């Protein structure tokens, strides 16, 4: 059996999501957002649901480096006795770019404010509360923990329904949106049940990839999506 190729590295991911202000379970008069749907392009039975927050975004007064937030992530985990994961990012709302800390893996909403207080005690200052419900483009820095499958498809080892494939050029976000829209319009309807995001994975060379969220996606299916994407990319030249 061929040995598995595993990669753990940093990178970035960007996608549009519908966001709204979290009104409760937060520090008073602070700006915290939550996403309405974690994977808006996918409709299936295995979506995260229930009383746990999926992703919350602590909106900060200033942008902090990836290293600083990851170090605070490690430090706070030593005394905050509940699972969580924190990564830095930005959210573009109505043409304003606002820095944030994305929080995932909390067991319940009551922990959001408690975790906020930990970051506040470590010197992170939060924006004052704003009430919004709007689409925002979220850009995050994160650690990729991936396995290389056949046809150079990449599988996210932290989520069985998340995959990546490399594309031939770096796409701007508007180009990415256009490519995915045309992809959905030109493949069979039964193959359109996926959510997509644009990402970059930092290896020796930067890999420009598209992230696909779809249950039980086979390498053949993902390779078919990649081939369609490449056809659309060539139309951009």
TORFI-715098 format. One record per residue: residue number from 1; x, y, z of N, C-alpha, C in turn; chain. Coordinates in steps of 0.05 Angstrom, whole numbers. Example, Ala and Ser with C-alpha at 12.3 -4.5 7.8 and 13.67 -1.06 7.14 Angstrom:
<nodes>
   resi      n.X      n.Y      n.Z     ca.X     ca.Y     ca.Z      c.X      c.Y      c.Z   chain
      1      264     -114      156      246      -90      156      264      -66      156       A
      2      257      -45      142      273      -21      143      258        1      157       A
</nodes>
This chain:
<nodes>
   resi      n.X      n.Y      n.Z     ca.X     ca.Y     ca.Z      c.X      c.Y      c.Z   chain
      1       17      -24        0        0        0        0       18       25        0       A
      2       11       44      -17       26       69      -19       23       84        7       A
      3       46       94       19       43      109       44       28      135       40       A
      4       14      144       60       -1      169       59       17      193       59       A
      5       10      213       43       24      238       44        8      258       60       A
      6       19      266       83        5      285      101       19      312      101       A
      7        3      333      102       14      360      102        1      376      124       A
      8       17      389      140        6      408      160       21      435      156       A
      9        5      455      149       18      481      142       -3      503      145       A
     10        7      527      142      -11      551      144      -22      558      116       A
     11      -43      574      117      -54      584       92      -77      603       98       A
     12      -92      609       78     -114      628       81     -138      618       64       A
     13     -162      626       73     -186      618       59     -205      642       60       A
     14     -220      645       38     -239      668       36     -266      658       24       A
     15     -288      668       35     -314      661       24     -334      682       34       A
     16     -357      683       20     -379      701       28     -399      685       45       A
     17     -408      697       67     -428      685       84     -447      707       94       A
     18     -472      698      100     -491      716      112     -486      717      142       A
     19     -483      742      152     -475      746      180     -496      762      194       A
     20     -498      758      221     -515      775      237     -503      779      265       A
     21     -511      800      278     -500      807      304     -511      787      325       A
     22     -492      776      341     -499      759      364     -507      778      387       A
     23     -531      776      397     -542      795      416     -537      786      445       A
     24     -534      760      450     -533      750      477     -507      733      481       A
     25     -501      727      506     -479      710      513     -452      722      506       A
     26     -451      749      505     -426      763      498     -419      784      519       A
     27     -395      794      518     -388      816      535     -405      840      528       A
     28     -414      856      548     -431      879      543     -419      898      522       A
     29     -436      907      504     -429      928      485     -405      921      468       A
     30     -403      895      460     -382      887      441     -395      877      416       A
     31     -380      877      394     -389      871      368     -381      842      361       A
     32     -400      824      361     -395      796      355     -415      787      333       A
     33     -405      774      313     -421      764      290     -422      734      290       A
     34     -444      724      279     -447      695      275     -456      691      246       A
     35     -450      667      235     -459      662      207     -485      647      208       A
     36     -503      654      189     -529      641      188     -527      612      178       A
     37     -510      607      158     -505      580      148     -475      576      145       A
     38     -465      554      155     -436      550      153     -426      544      125       A
     39     -444      530      109     -437      523       81     -461      529       64       A
     40     -465      554       56     -490      562       43     -495      549       15       A
     41     -474      539        2     -478      526      -23     -485      497      -22       A
     42     -484      486        3     -489      457        6     -515      453       21       A
     43     -531      433       13     -556      427       26     -557      397       31       A
     44     -553      389       55     -552      360       61     -558      355       90       A
     45     -557      330       98     -565      322      125     -541      323      145       A
     46     -517      327      135     -495      326      154     -484      353      161       A
     47     -500      374      157     -491      401      165     -491      404      195       A
     48     -471      419      206     -471      424      234     -497      438      242       A
     49     -508      430      265     -533      442      274     -535      438      304       A
     50     -556      450      316     -561      447      344     -556      472      359       A
     51     -551      469      385     -548      492      403     -519      502      405       A
     52     -501      489      392     -473      498      393     -468      520      372       A
     53     -453      541      379     -446      560      358     -427      547      338       A
     54     -431      552      313     -414      540      292     -389      557      288       A
     55     -393      582      281     -371      601      279     -381      628      290       A
     56     -365      640      308     -371      667      317     -346      684      311       A
     57     -350      709      307     -329      727      299     -328      750      319       A
     58     -306      752      334     -301      773      353     -288      796      338       A
     59     -303      818      334     -293      840      318     -275      858      335       A
     60     -250      862      326     -230      875      343     -224      904      333       A
     61     -213      920      352     -207      948      345     -184      950      326       A
     62     -166      931      326     -143      932      307     -136      904      298       A
     63     -121      904      276     -113      878      265      -89      867      280       A
     64      -90      841      286      -68      828      300      -55      808      282       A
     65      -30      803      286      -15      785      269      -25      756      274       A
     66      -21      740      253      -28      712      256      -13      699      279       A
     67       13      705      281       29      693      303       17      701      330       A
     68        9      726      334       -1      734      360      -26      719      367       A
     69      -45      717      349      -70      703      355      -66      673      360       A
     70      -48      661      344      -43      633      348      -29      628      375       A
     71      -11      647      383        2      644      409      -19      648      432       A
     72      -37      667      428      -58      671      449      -76      647      450       A
     73      -81      635      427      -97      610      425      -84      589      443       A
     74      -58      585      440      -44      566      457      -44      573      486       A
     75      -39      599      492      -38      608      520      -64      605      534       A
     76      -86      613      521     -112      613      534     -122      584      538       A
     77     -115      566      520     -123      538      523     -111      526      549       A
     78      -90      537      560      -78      526      584      -95      532      609       A
     79     -113      552      607     -129      558      631     -159      559      625       A
     80     -167      561      600     -195      561      593     -203      531      588       A
     81     -217      519      606     -221      490      606     -244      480      589       A
     82     -245      491      565     -265      482      546     -253      483      518       A
     83     -261      464      500     -250      464      473     -257      490      458       A
     84     -238      500      442     -244      522      424     -220      524      404       A
     85     -225      537      382     -203      543      364     -206      572      354       A
     86     -184      587      354     -185      615      346     -165      620      324       A
     87     -173      635      304     -155      643      282     -161      672      275       A
     88     -141      687      265     -146      714      257     -158      717      230       A
     89     -171      739      225     -183      744      198     -193      772      195       A
     90     -206      777      172     -218      802      166     -245      796      154       A
     91     -264      814      158     -290      812      145     -296      838      130       A
     92     -302      836      104     -309      859       88     -339      862       89       A
     93     -349      884      102     -377      890      104     -382      917       92       A
     94     -399      918       71     -405      944       59     -380      960       52       A
     95     -360      946       41     -335      958       32     -316      966       55       A
     96     -324      961       80     -306      966      102     -294      939      110       A
     97     -267      939      115     -253      915      123     -248      917      153       A
     98     -259      898      168     -257      898      197     -243      873      206       A
     99     -222      877      223     -207      853      233     -224      838      253       A
    100     -218      812      256     -234      795      274     -217      772      283       A
    101     -229      758      303     -219      732      311     -241      712      307       A
    102     -237      692      291     -258      672      286     -256      650      307       A
    103     -278      644      321     -279      623      341     -296      600      332       A
    104     -285      576      335     -301      552      329     -297      532      352       A
    105     -314      511      351     -312      487      369     -321      492      397       A
    106     -335      514      403     -345      518      429     -369      500      434       A
    107     -372      490      459     -393      471      465     -420      484      467       A
    108     -421      509      475     -447      523      478     -443      553      477       A
    109     -465      567      473     -464      596      470     -455      610      496       A
    110     -461      598      519     -453      611      544     -423      616      546       A
    111     -407      601      531     -378      603      532     -367      626      516       A
    112     -383      638      498     -373      659      480     -363      682      497       A
    113     -380      693      515     -371      715      531     -348      709      550       A
    114     -347      684      560     -325      676      578     -299      676      562       A
    115     -300      666      537     -275      666      521     -267      694      513       A
    116     -287      711      507     -281      739      501     -265      752      524       A
    117     -274      746      548     -260      758      572     -231      749      573       A
    118     -226      724      565     -198      714      565     -182      730      545       A
    119     -192      734      521     -177      750      501     -174      779      510       A
    120     -195      790      523     -193      817      533     -172      820      554       A
    121     -170      800      572     -150      801      593     -122      798      582       A
    122     -119      788      558      -93      785      545      -87      809      526       A
    123     -104      830      528      -98      855      514     -113      859      488       A
    124     -131      842      481     -147      845      456     -171      863      462       A
    125     -174      885      447     -196      903      450     -217      899      428       A
    126     -242      900      436     -264      894      417     -278      920      409       A
    127     -289      919      385     -306      941      375     -332      942      391       A
    128     -343      966      392     -370      969      404     -391      957      387       A
    129     -412      948      399     -433      933      386     -446      949      363       A
    130     -450      935      341     -466      944      318     -486      923      312       A
    131     -510      930      304     -530      911      297     -532      910      267       A
    132     -525      887      255     -526      884      226     -537      856      219       A
    133     -546      853      195     -551      828      182     -545      832      153       A
    134     -523      821      144     -513      827      117     -494      805      108       A
    135     -489      805       82     -468      787       71     -441      800       75       A
    136     -422      784       83     -394      794       86     -375      774       74       A
    137     -353      784       63     -332      766       53     -312      762       75       A
    138     -309      737       84     -292      730      107     -266      719       96       A
    139     -243      731      106     -217      721       99     -203      712      125       A
    140     -195      687      126     -183      676      151     -156      664      145       A
    141     -138      666      165     -113      651      166     -118      626      182       A
    142     -108      603      173     -113      578      188      -91      558      184       A
    143      -91      537      200      -73      515      197      -88      493      181       A
    144      -76      485      159      -87      464      143      -75      437      151       A
    145      -92      418      157      -83      391      164      -95      372      143       A
    146      -79      365      123      -90      353       99      -75      327       91       A
    147      -89      311       76      -78      287       64      -80      288       34       A
    148      -60      280       19      -60      280      -10      -73      254      -20       A
    149      -95      256      -34     -108      233      -46     -100      229      -75       A
    150     -113      211      -89     -107      207     -117     -115      232     -133       A
    151     -103      235     -156     -107      258     -173     -100      285     -159       A
    152      -83      283     -138      -74      307     -123      -97      322     -111       A
    153     -119      308     -104     -140      319      -88     -131      320      -59       A
    154     -137      341      -45     -129      344      -17     -153      341        1       A
    155     -150      324       21     -172      319       40     -165      332       66       A
    156     -184      347       77     -181      360      103     -185      339      125       A
    157     -164      334      141     -165      314      162     -181      323      186       A
    158     -188      348      187     -204      358      209     -234      358      203       A
    159     -241      352      178     -269      352      169     -272      333      146       A
    160     -286      311      150     -288      290      129     -302      299      103       A
    161     -317      322      105     -331      331       81     -318      354       67       A
    162     -293      360       74     -279      383       63     -255      374       47       A
    163     -253      384       22     -231      377        4     -221      402      -10       A
    164     -197      399      -23     -185      421      -38     -173      410      -63       A
    165     -174      427      -84     -158      420     -108     -145      445     -118       A
    166     -121      441     -129     -105      464     -139     -117      474     -165       A
    167     -115      500     -170     -123      512     -195      -98      525     -208       A
    168     -101      532     -233      -77      539     -249      -69      568     -246       A
    169      -86      585     -233      -78      613     -229      -91      624     -204       A
    170      -79      645     -193      -91      658     -171     -115      674     -180       A
    171     -138      670     -168     -163      683     -175     -169      706     -155       A
    172     -178      728     -166     -189      749     -148     -215      738     -138       A
    173     -226      750     -117     -251      740     -106     -274      743     -126       A
    174     -276      766     -141     -297      767     -161     -294      746     -183       A
    175     -269      740     -191     -265      719     -211     -274      692     -200       A
    176     -267      687     -175     -275      661     -163     -306      659     -163       A
    177     -320      680     -155     -349      679     -155     -360      673     -183       A
    178     -349      686     -203     -358      682     -230     -353      654     -240       A
    179     -329      643     -233     -322      616     -241     -342      595     -228       A
    180     -347      598     -203     -365      579     -189     -394      582     -200       A
    181     -402      606     -205     -429      610     -216     -431      596     -243       A
    182     -412      600     -261     -412      587     -287     -410      557     -285       A
    183     -394      547     -265     -392      519     -260     -419      507     -254       A
    184     -433      519     -236     -460      509     -228     -479      509     -251       A
    185     -476      528     -269     -494      531     -292     -488      511     -315       A
    186     -465      497     -313     -456      481     -335     -451      452     -328       A
    187     -458      444     -304     -456      416     -297     -484      405     -290       A
    188     -486      379     -288     -512      367     -283     -522      376     -255       A
    189     -548      380     -253     -560      390     -229     -553      374     -204       A
    190     -551      348     -207     -545      331     -184     -516      334     -174       A
    191     -500      348     -190     -472      351     -182     -466      379     -170       A
    192     -488      395     -166     -484      422     -157     -486      426     -127       A
    193     -490      403     -113     -494      406      -84     -467      406      -69       A
    194     -454      429      -70     -429      433      -56     -427      462      -49       A
    195     -410      467      -29     -403      495      -22     -374      499      -29       A
    196     -367      523      -39     -340      528      -48     -329      553      -35       A
    197     -303      553      -31     -288      577      -21     -261      577      -36       A
    198     -249      600      -36     -222      603      -48     -202      603      -26       A
    199     -179      590      -31     -159      588      -10     -131      587      -22       A
    200     -111      591       -4      -83      589      -12      -69      573       10       A
    201      -54      553        2      -39      536       21      -10      541       18       A
    202        4      547       40       32      554       39       50      529       42       A
    203       60      520       19       81      499       19      106      512        9       A
    204      124      496       -3      148      508      -15      140      529      -35       A
    205      119      523      -51      106      542      -68       78      547      -57       A
    206       67      570      -62       39      575      -53       20      560      -72       A
    207        3      543      -61      -17      529      -76      -43      545      -76       A
    208      -52      554     -100      -78      566     -102      -99      544     -106       A
    209     -117      543      -87     -136      520      -87     -165      530      -84       A
    210     -183      513      -90     -211      517      -84     -220      496      -64       A
    211     -233      505      -43     -243      488      -22     -271      480      -29       A
    212     -276      453      -28     -303      442      -33     -313      428       -8       A
    213     -337      436        0     -351      421       21     -374      405        9       A
    214     -372      379       11     -393      361        1     -391      334       14       A
    215     -413      323       22     -413      297       35     -406      275       15       A
    216     -388      257       24     -381      233        9     -371      239      -19       A
    217     -357      261      -22     -346      269      -48     -323      250      -56       A
    218     -325      238      -79     -304      220      -89     -283      236     -103       A
    219     -258      225     -105     -237      238     -120     -246      242     -149       A
    220     -261      224     -161     -270      227     -189     -288      251     -191       A
    221     -307      254     -173     -325      277     -173     -310      303     -169       A
    222     -292      304     -151     -276      328     -146     -259      335     -170       A
    223     -247      314     -183     -231      318     -206     -248      329     -229       A
    224     -273      320     -231     -292      331     -251     -297      360     -246       A
    225     -302      367     -221     -306      396     -214     -281      412     -222       A
    226     -258      401     -216     -233      416     -222     -231      420     -252       A
    227     -237      400     -268     -235      403     -297     -254      424     -308       A
    228     -279      425     -297     -297      446     -304     -287      474     -296       A
    229     -275      475     -272     -264      501     -262     -242      510     -281       A
    230     -225      492     -289     -203      500     -307     -214      511     -334       A
    231     -235      499     -344     -248      509     -368     -257      538     -364       A
    232     -269      543     -341     -279      570     -335     -256      589     -331       A
    233     -234      580     -319     -211      597     -315     -199      606     -341       A
    234     -197      588     -360     -186      595     -386     -202      616     -400       A
    235     -228      618     -394     -245      638     -406     -239      666     -395       A
    236     -225      667     -372     -218      693     -360     -194      706     -374       A
    237     -178      690     -388     -153      701     -401     -160      718     -425       A
</nodes>
